Amino acid sequence: MNNNIEEILLKNGYRVCSNNIVFPYSDYFYQKCIKDEIGKKYSINLVHYPAHHNFLASWMVELTNNEPHLTFQEHRPKLENEMDLIVIENNCEKFWKTFNCEYCEKFSG
């Protein structure tokens, strides 16, 4: 794992998960819940797949939302710096808005 990207992800609110039962063939993934003053909007999973045989290491970006239930996935050959992360998060936000998704959970009061 690139220690620089790990530091960037942790600094930006992602938590590391090593359970590859959720994402077969991955070695780890990072997850962040995106929320605002109204509530929880969606989760972003950044899944790392290690190099294997003829395949290079790569990342998959997954946005998940429960209302309506949907998943958006984007495969990326690399995730190397904070600018890559900004592009990913902006794409997820555009997707959420474009499909008029509901909040997963609204904060009360």
Buried (B, 14 or more C-beta within 10 A) or exposed (E): EBEEBBEBBEEEEBEBBEEBEEBEEBEBBBBBBBBEEEEBBBBBBBBBBEEEEEEEBBBBBBBBBBEEEBEBEEEBEEBBEBEBBEEBBEBBBEBBEEEEBBBBBEEEE
